[in-house]
Amino acid sequence: MDFNLIWQNLPYLFQGAAMTVKITALSLVFGVLLGTLVALARLSPLRWLSALALAYIELIRGTPMLVQIFLIFFGLPQLLQHPINEFLAGVIAFSINSSAYVAEIVRSGIQSIARGQTEASLSLGFTPTDTLRYIVLPQAFRRVVPPLVNEAISLLKNSSLLSAIAIVELTRAAQLVSSRTFRPFEMFLAISVMYLIMTLSLSFVANRIEKRWRVA
Amino acid sequence: MKTTRTTLALGLCLLVAHAGAQGCMATIQKTGLNIGTSPDYPPYESLDANNKIVGFDIDLMTAIAKQMNVKVNVIGQSFDGLIPALLARKIDMIAAGMTITDERKKSVNFSLPYFSGQNVIVVRKENGATRTLANLSGKSIAVQIGSAQEKLAQGVKGGNVKSYNLYTDAALAVQTRQADAMIVARPVAQQFLKTYPDLAITGMLNKIDTGLAIRKDCTDVQNRVNAAIIQLRKSGEMDALVAKWFK
């Protein structure tokens, strides 16, 4: 074991960690936005829209993330006949992937709000859109905080897959250092701790949010 | 109980010390020569239609093992994990089209060079005229992670190095315009240019020597391997193998 190696390369690993956080955060924002739309489509009374949303969810959940990353990274430029930056490719792949999981989380959240609330709201003269916006969604989002944090944590860990398309996130940073020093063990030990610190921080923040939002 | 454990530990230490004193050849004669390679690098090594590892390195190792009178086991894994595997004693030797570099020499010993090649620049045909490393300034350069070409690319001022797990991913990145150029060994480039007619070799770079990597404490193995390589050169077998795989 050579801990010096870890100290020497820590600044480089931190750069990788910053990239990991950036991609995860961006993808999560887009994933939640897109996922909410998909959830609403899934719950739509329009049969074809609901079926389309279901097909989308099954397609994304039924294929491995690494395959999706390769499809976007190598496939999209072929299609567009124009290169896309790997950071962008990564965010697109991750947002799409995340949206499928978020869609199911949000759907279960919406369905967990008692039907009587919607009926009461409608009978008070709220439009269906306003009912969704002011009554159902705010409550649903509070309920889905724990599974959403789960999704955020798994997204953060899965971002290591982006190393395959040469994005220098935390895992790639470690791979690059160890391919130079031939000491992978030290590097992977170091980044395990760094991933753990990031996921624990996420859990911590989530716990605070949950406490604050707790409905009496 | 405690005594048993101490005795056991002592015995293990002695066993290891004993093996060390006898050199690595003794173990290899018993277990066979475990060769580590990364079968994604034709014509050096790749998987054939039956998923068997074949290639120049494999034929060469078979010939060398015959000279050394030992059995040979070929173990396939990822390229960047080969030197760590060697240092961890998981394998006895690396035969993976590995370029002899000063940096690697700090960790391992190399056999006599068994093949001399050249690094080349590969670009999309329409981008033409990328002849020297200086031409790559400001461009994105695709390489395989942990390769000698990666090191070369890192030396390009203003270059943006993209390291992929496999050199085939790097080639695909150039083909799909995700990277501007690629640095790779010429024999390997010639292989995949057959599949990618829109790519071309536009620049010839430094000469490179390929060697077999051996653990530093196994100088007895290194000597035997070198003797075998010299013998194969004399007998003309080496030329025959080069002709077979690099024609």
Chai-1 contact restraints between the chains, C-beta under 6 A:
chainA,res_idxA,chainB,res_idxB,connection_type,confidence,min_distance_angstrom,max_distance_angstrom,comment,restraint_id
A,F74,B,L172,contact,1.0,0.0,6.0,A-B,restraint_1
A,F74,B,T176,contact,1.0,0.0,6.0,A-B,restraint_2
A,P77,B,T176,contact,1.0,0.0,6.0,A-B,restraint_3
A,P77,B,R177,contact,1.0,0.0,6.0,A-B,restraint_4
A,P77,B,Q178,contact,1.0,0.0,6.0,A-B,restraint_5
A,Q78,B,T176,contact,1.0,0.0,6.0,A-B,restraint_6
A,P83,B,R177,contact,1.0,0.0,6.0,A-B,restraint_7
A,P83,B,Q178,contact,1.0,0.0,6.0,A-B,restraint_8
A,A164,B,N165,contact,1.0,0.0,6.0,A-B,restraint_9
A,A166,B,K162,contact,1.0,0.0,6.0,A-B,restraint_10
A,A166,B,S163,contact,1.0,0.0,6.0,A-B,restraint_11
A,A166,B,Y164,contact,1.0,0.0,6.0,A-B,restraint_12
A,S179,B,D80,contact,1.0,0.0,6.0,A-B,restraint_13
A,S179,B,I145,contact,1.0,0.0,6.0,A-B,restraint_14
A,S179,B,G146,contact,1.0,0.0,6.0,A-B,restraint_15
A,F182,B,I83,contact,1.0,0.0,6.0,A-B,restraint_16
A,F182,B,P84,contact,1.0,0.0,6.0,A-B,restraint_17
A,F182,B,S107,contact,1.0,0.0,6.0,A-B,restraint_18
A,P184,B,P84,contact,1.0,0.0,6.0,A-B,restraint_19
